[in-house]
Amino acid sequence: MNGAPEAPLPTTAKADLGIILDLCQTLCSAAGLVEAFSRIMQVLAAQRQYKHACLLLLDDASGKLSTHAAFGLTPDEMEKSTYFVGEGVSGHVLATGRSRITPDVRQESDFLNRTGRYSLEHMTSAISFLCIPLRVDGRVVGTIWADKQFPGDAELRTDHAIMEILASMVSQSIRLDRLVFRQKEELLVQVNQLRSAARERYQFDAIIGDAPAMQEVFATVGQVANSRATVLLLGETGTGKEMIAKAIHHNSPRRNNSFVRVNCGALTGTLLESELFGHVRGSFTGAIKDKIGRFGIADGGTIFLDEIGTLEPELQVKLLRVLQEREFERVGDTHTVKIDVRVIAATNVDLQEEVAKNNFREDLFYRLNVVSIYLPPLRNRREDIGKLIDHFLDKYNTVNDRKLRKISKDMMATLLRYPWPGNVRELENAIERAVVLSRNEDFTEDLLPLSVRMFAAQRKNTPSTESIQTLTRRLADQAIADLDVREGEIYQIVIDQVERALLDRALAKCNGVKIKAADYLGINRNTLNKKVKDLGIESDG
């Protein structure tokens, strides 16, 4: 160039570049291919005097080219613009993959005039017809045709060049549309698979729980799942409250909508309010943009509020309004949001006691406590421990490519008798730890957590076992000596007296509270209730 100024573009070249720029901007801004084609052809009609145009795509099933979008055609003409591969100019372009530029349709035998928009016998001026193939990933998938008054050979060549550029843009748009469509289909398949897997996982027969107390839980869940009732899950940490919440959701009509979990104990104040209800930009420090809260995300589905007993008084008022009115406002907003959400709450504290202490609103407690479900601690459902161990061994052996299987009778006795204060979660963590640390199939004591090993050591070293055995032998000898005349009744008399004394002492130690007494003795609360009734033992609660 040697510093010489560049020659200015000819006026016609500037105009053509302007048209191409308009086409790019129109294609990028349009909502879809049909709208984009219509707007593009409006540009070309104004700038290049096109009269009609049509975008045809191949239907692989029928083998036909049919109209996908059009400009200047009536609905009836669009329906008529259909061609088999090799039929007419459009079908020929599809078959060969080469453009066809016809200066005068009267001189083109392949021009079928299928739409009937021209009377070829009475035409007094030439109509030019341009047809360009559309290629996606090396395959011709359709054509674009357009017609106009013959503009002259030079202008027609320019029209051809512009139409080739347009065809390239449209082809790329089609490729992207099909890619997005395939991804959406694949995503939909994955979502359906995940939903199906979730439904299978949270079916009642898939949840381990043969103990009577768990069967009672499943029966209640089965009744409440199809309703809109708010559910309150009670029980110690680690008893599986979230799993039961998911079982309620996945067995309800809301199963195809969101299940949203919020740990109310993880955040406090404005942060928790924003997490639950959302906020508008600038409503507090750090609110740099609008946010949809968890209630908004759960609309149409289920929200699980864990550790509900930690909720602060101000938020208790807002939650009460949601339960009563099904509406709320985001932080910093005055607009009321209406929602349809099923609420499941969970707590490991005694909410009635918190109400008595004025830490929890009584009206909110009754709104939450429409249906309450108590999940028993693992020590009260020991008959499930063996199956839970097998389940967790299968799960973590598969995940970690291990083969830990062999459990001795003494080891199983330890696992069955350990109180599991952390419940099912603690048992699962213990089995996962054992699998990860294992080197072969043998489940040895050194694989257990320290707390379980210390419990096992105490059981081995305690002198109480021998003392209890001596005591029971003496009791049996004395009973037989004293009750010899009651032959045939001795067993039941002794058992009833032992049970009566044991339950009476346990209830006294636990201030008459049956649930605590059952936990203390290591029996199911239903068993204790039945024994108390059968033996005529008086109790306060």
Steps between C-alpha positions, in 0.01 A plus 500: 500500500802728566288739709265579212136541603273206419264549211143553616252218441261550208154613603344170390754301703421709809132434448555126464711492817226693676245241390718213630546681832123546526450129429744402777341732754149386407589132528668551838214704648208287382321265742502205260572388146151575366506855637862548384420392142197729480697802627800422275281483191338831596850651494578340162164603357572861591864497389499251212132501391420131565134410454469156657724259690474163666708293743445129441631219721522129426281264700706180519194289580297603191791593272331832418611860502236707675465865597644597836484877456395734218479863386227638274310170477146425612439201731354312204810572287727391787316169524536443122876570509597137562740289289650154491877467468591572136161656425499855363778751549496467882503120488784505249707736717441272798606193303814655345603741775564770237331840469271577207480859368225547241489843331156436348267231637322485162814343357543241784327166441561391866308803631167343599318817616335272759367790706330645189613850584603577138314465173799393291314528167402863558818632664640807321825529697758254624481368856826367642510204741789420737517173695785428745570176696520496880778281641532378857805292592570425134145387421241691294198541727292751305494795261423871485339645191410859416369677189501855362483699178808425288754769608765439238784249491739692729235570761383139486855383578502733802162359608647152469795592724272655763270197495799266545604700809142489627483124444822455696360702792171312497680165480702589808183605681334169408805308626493685832123452533534127443793478739300678771198277424712185536651629823154580635380151406804341666452719806131408514591131482752547782247694709239228449756233589596689816135549593433131441803404709390739775148357500642148524742600776230669706228240455404368841614146422843638404554661842637259758268480798336175608465607862139566609582863575625552142201319351285747693701784339450355150127461558466865599716617209288296259185673625639853503703498174209573265367784712611863526533476877803651671709229668721528809772235531624436853799301616861506597779607267587231247171311510425565130262795506621631163454157339143483626438856374622394156283188516195719566593724204580221252178317583287813460342675198787754528763238417592659164565842655779619726592362841692779675683453832587786735700456821353773719783458750773578248414871455343771712338841466484671163709232329251227588206724409662566162571127456137414570314785328756667270593867478516795263820674402632743759273378781803434724878505483610237249167487314654588163219347294146366536471148642222244495467333839457132575123538533489644148711213366273247672180647349285206389718259697611436857724693738668316788584726794752314715580611857184711505537548876792738446290752302516853642173671613489744205526218249245295692249777425585493127478121485163509676373734227625265228317208662180701548485718189742327258675832433804705602718798401868483413745690718486870401196455277134601535367269228310198636601162357235225486623141522375142510746311719466194721690554827672218689683605816733304725644546847698306758384723787172493693303782338231487764765563761636787287147644482477480880828692523369765255777410253255378235163642396209285608291588191790403271546173688136405438528601133806275462362217710209408270645151462796403719713194436741373764811323370631257761869493596700205372533350848121455499500315168793264546338240275586730206871533581607179322323595176637854519853362540453277192364796302790730591755225431353451151499876439854580613661181370374597155611863532848414633558172312533301825377157611439541873242235589593264784366606841550271800220431748680700770548792261133492399397480867706814568340685210152393610550599865683830447249784576575699180438851642545640148241250370496382137741775392759384755455137393545594134817699577638207702441253215645739241812543717537125538470442124752772415757366751446131419760291317309174459159348570535485881316761709740534793459711812781739405284624208241642738495860632656557840163544675381157387834336588486650851145367540616154390788512747266593786274208416794261510649630826188572705439268795128567491425217257608235748319679782178511302533132415549415870206719595266345245598147607421584860172658394405189306589267789301712747200523267487124448531440875230754592262427213525124482133469582414719197626245249420608141488870593853558630650643176233762442487605867877556519523678161211732587653591836844564350353713221278689743793583728731590212247728330398657830862589583571629147193725501593633842853577377358682195238696697215298352576596137440186294708602197804564719442176693480302175827655380661430837400132489577468129153386398238629261261757650202301368631195685532704818148642461355151460689365802395795717137442403509120537677512836289785636793730571412862566690765302481875453593523130 
